[in-house]
Amino acid sequence: MNSKLEVMFLELKDTSEMMVDLAYSSLLYDNVEIAEEVIALNDRMEELSERIQDEIAYVSRAMPDEVARAVVTTRLMVSILEIAEAAKSVADVVVRGLAEHPVLAMSIRDSDTTLCLAKVAPDSILAGKSLGEVSLATNSGMFVLAIRREDDYIFGPNCNSRLEAGDILIARGPEDAVPYFKDIVDGTRSEF
């Protein structure tokens, strides 16, 4: 597989995994904002799928001996897209307001973590700093799983990942840490 395809497949896989995590969290916590993020990610998956198909067609024309590999690659892509579509279906239950169910309520009571989204404000103490510089997980109790920067996602950001105003942080942590985390991210709090 060429390096361009490898990069796109890694993004496809990472996005699919994030969608499944977010979809279940949106369902467990009846969180429409997270569910809408899943649906937006699905749109991104469709665009990425088209780019992968174009690249597979190009590789197949340029190197006819790679056709068998292209078929297998296409099957893998379809399987990943089916997983993403299933995650979108789970999120759709939340968006439509159908997520309230006694079994889900029991799951929520037993869960000690939640997911949330928060947008980095221009005046936030996080803007322009790396996750390591601000020790965000240590100081807020929330662990950043991904950063959405306009139409791009940074999955599994590390201590060197720099935060910019306008970034959407997708974070996991204890329910009682969410308000503090959001206040830091949106600039309401100016210090830890």
Helices and strands as residue ranges (DSSP letters): H 3-28, H 32-62, G 64-66, H 67-95, H 102-110, E 114-119, H 131-134, H 136-140, E 143-149, E 152-155, E 168-173, G 175-177, H 178-185
